[in-house]
Amino acid sequence: MTNSSKPRRPDVTAVELIGGPEVLQLNLHSYDPRWAQDYLEHRRRILDALAAINVDVEHIGSTSVPGLAAKPIVDIVVAVPDITAEEDYLDGLLAAGYELRVREPGHRLVRTPTRDVHVHVYERGDAAVQEYLLLRDHLRTNADDRALYEGVKRALLSRRWDDMNDYSDAKNDVILAIKTRARATGPW
C-alpha cells in the first residue's frame, strides 16, 4: 500500500517526553564550519534510512547560520508525508542510530545518543517547517538580527536552567520579533 492510499490516523494528543526533563550545561560556541559538514553527514544518513518515502531535509537552528554562536547541537528538520504513519519513518530513524526523545501532536524528535544532533520530524506542509526556514534564512542575511539573537542567547545562558526546554521557551519573544521583521522585509 502506498503512502497516498493509507488511511489517515489521529495523531497523538499529548506530549510524551522520553526520559523526562534534563538538566544540561548549556554553553555557546563560536560558529564552527564543521556544523555544516555534520549536517550533510546526517542528511545522508537520514535519506538512506528513509529511502522508501519522499522526505525533505533541512539544516535549521543556530548551527545553520554562519557567524552565529550556538550550542553545539545540529538541528535538522525532516518533513514526511504523514506524521501519524510512524512506521514509515520512525523505525528507519531508530535503526539508523537515533533515539526517540519527544512524541507530541504534529512533531517527533529523535536525536543522537551523544545529543549533538536533534532531528525534528513534521508533516510536509506543517507551518512549523516554514517558520524554521524563515528564521534561518533571515538570520543568514541580517547581521543586526543575528547579533541581537546571539546577545539574547548569551544573556539567557548566564542563568541556570533546570530543563533545556525552558531555555528554548525563553527565546520565544526575540524569535517572534525577528520573524516579524523578516516577514516585513523578505520575499516570504
C-alpha positions as CSV (number, residue, x, y, z in Angstrom):
1,M,0.0,0.0,0.0
2,T,1.5,3.4,-0.9
3,N,1.5,6.4,1.5
4,S,-1.2,8.1,-0.5
5,S,-3.6,5.2,-0.1
6,K,-3.1,4.8,3.7
7,P,-6.0,5.9,5.8
8,R,-5.2,9.0,7.9
9,R,-5.0,8.2,11.6
10,P,-5.4,10.5,14.5
11,D,-2.1,11.9,15.8
12,V,-1.0,11.7,19.4
13,T,-2.9,14.1,21.7
14,A,-0.3,14.6,24.5
15,V,3.3,15.4,24.8
16,E,5.5,12.3,25.6
17,L,8.9,13.3,26.8
18,I,11.0,10.2,26.8
19,G,13.5,10.3,29.7
20,G,11.9,13.3,31.4
21,P,13.3,16.8,31.9
22,E,17.1,17.1,31.5
23,V,19.5,19.4,33.3
24,L,22.2,20.2,30.9
25,Q,25.2,22.5,31.0
26,L,24.5,24.9,28.1
27,N,27.3,26.8,26.5
28,L,27.6,28.9,23.3
29,H,30.4,28.1,21.0
30,S,31.6,30.4,18.2
31,Y,30.3,29.4,14.8
32,D,32.1,26.2,13.6
33,P,32.1,25.4,9.9
34,R,32.1,21.7,10.9
35,W,28.5,22.0,11.8
36,A,27.6,22.3,8.1
37,Q,29.6,19.2,7.4
38,D,27.9,17.3,10.3
39,Y,24.6,18.3,8.9
40,L,25.5,16.9,5.5
41,E,26.6,13.6,7.0
42,H,23.4,13.3,9.0
43,R,21.3,14.4,6.0
44,R,22.8,11.4,4.0
45,R,22.1,9.1,7.0
46,I,18.5,10.3,7.2
47,L,17.9,10.0,3.5
48,D,19.4,6.5,3.4
49,A,17.2,5.5,6.4
50,L,14.1,6.9,4.8
51,A,14.8,6.0,1.2
52,A,11.4,4.3,0.8
53,I,9.5,7.6,1.4
54,N,9.7,11.1,-0.1
55,V,11.1,13.4,2.6
56,D,12.5,16.9,2.7
57,V,15.6,17.5,4.9
58,E,16.9,21.0,6.0
59,H,19.6,22.3,8.4
60,I,17.9,24.6,10.9
61,G,18.7,26.4,14.1
62,S,21.7,28.4,15.1
63,T,24.3,25.9,13.8
64,S,22.8,26.6,10.3
65,V,23.7,30.3,10.4
66,P,27.3,31.2,9.6
67,G,28.7,33.7,12.1
68,L,26.2,32.9,14.8
69,A,27.3,31.4,18.1
70,A,25.4,28.3,19.0
71,K,25.1,25.4,21.4
72,P,27.0,22.7,19.5
73,I,23.8,20.8,18.7
74,V,23.0,20.4,15.0
75,D,19.2,20.8,14.4
76,I,17.7,19.2,11.4
77,V,14.0,19.3,10.2
78,V,12.6,16.4,8.2
79,A,9.2,16.7,6.5
80,V,7.4,13.4,6.0
81,P,4.2,12.7,4.0
82,D,2.2,11.7,7.1
83,I,3.3,12.3,10.7
84,T,0.9,9.7,12.0
85,A,2.5,6.9,9.9
86,E,5.4,6.4,12.3
87,E,6.1,3.0,10.8
88,D,7.2,4.8,7.6
89,Y,9.9,6.9,9.3
90,L,10.4,6.3,13.0
91,D,11.7,2.7,12.7
92,G,14.2,3.7,10.0
93,L,15.5,6.6,12.1
94,L,15.8,4.4,15.1
95,A,17.6,1.8,13.1
96,A,20.0,4.5,11.8
97,G,21.0,5.1,15.4
98,Y,18.8,8.0,16.5
99,E,16.8,7.8,19.8
100,L,13.2,8.9,20.3
101,R,13.1,11.9,22.7
102,V,9.7,13.6,22.1
103,R,6.4,12.5,20.6
104,E,3.8,15.3,20.5
105,P,1.0,16.3,18.3
106,G,2.4,17.1,14.8
107,H,6.0,16.6,15.9
108,R,8.5,13.9,16.7
109,L,12.1,14.5,17.9
110,V,14.9,11.9,17.6
111,R,18.5,12.6,18.5
112,T,21.9,11.0,18.6
113,P,22.8,9.2,21.8
114,T,25.5,11.9,22.3
115,R,22.8,14.5,22.0
116,D,24.7,16.6,19.4
117,V,22.2,16.2,16.6
118,H,18.4,16.8,17.0
119,V,16.1,15.7,14.2
120,H,12.7,17.3,14.2
121,V,10.1,15.4,12.2
122,Y,6.9,17.2,10.9
123,E,4.4,16.5,8.3
124,R,5.1,18.1,4.9
125,G,3.2,21.4,4.8
126,D,3.3,22.0,8.6
127,A,3.7,25.7,9.2
128,A,6.5,25.0,11.8
129,V,8.8,23.9,9.0
130,Q,8.4,27.2,7.2
131,E,8.9,29.1,10.4
132,Y,12.2,27.4,11.0
133,L,13.3,28.3,7.5
134,L,12.1,31.9,7.7
135,L,14.2,32.4,10.9
136,R,17.2,30.6,9.5
137,D,17.2,32.5,6.1
138,H,16.7,35.9,7.8
139,L,19.5,35.4,10.3
140,R,21.8,34.3,7.5
141,T,21.3,37.6,5.8
142,N,20.6,40.2,8.6
143,A,23.7,40.9,10.7
144,D,21.7,43.2,13.1
145,D,19.1,40.5,14.0
146,R,21.9,37.8,14.1
147,A,23.7,39.9,16.7
148,L,20.5,40.6,18.7
149,Y,19.7,36.9,18.8
150,E,23.1,36.0,19.9
151,G,23.1,38.6,22.6
152,V,19.8,37.3,24.0
153,K,21.0,33.8,23.9
154,R,24.2,34.8,25.8
155,A,22.1,36.7,28.5
156,L,19.8,33.7,28.9
157,L,22.7,31.3,29.3
158,S,24.0,33.3,32.2
159,R,21.1,31.8,34.1
160,R,20.7,28.3,35.4
161,W,18.1,26.2,33.6
162,D,16.6,23.1,35.1
163,D,15.4,22.0,31.7
164,M,16.7,22.8,28.2
165,N,13.1,23.3,27.0
166,D,12.7,26.2,29.4
167,Y,15.8,27.9,27.9
168,S,14.3,27.4,24.4
169,D,11.0,28.8,25.6
170,A,12.7,31.9,27.0
171,K,13.9,32.8,23.5
172,N,10.4,33.0,22.0
173,D,9.9,36.7,22.3
174,V,13.0,37.6,20.4
175,I,12.4,34.9,17.8
176,L,8.9,36.2,17.2
177,A,10.2,39.8,16.8
178,I,12.9,38.7,14.4
179,K,10.4,36.7,12.3
180,T,8.0,39.7,12.2
181,R,10.8,41.8,10.7
182,A,11.7,39.0,8.4
183,R,8.2,38.9,7.0
184,A,8.1,42.6,6.6
185,T,11.4,42.8,4.7
186,G,11.8,39.4,2.9
187,P,10.2,37.8,-0.1
188,W,8.0,35.5,2.1
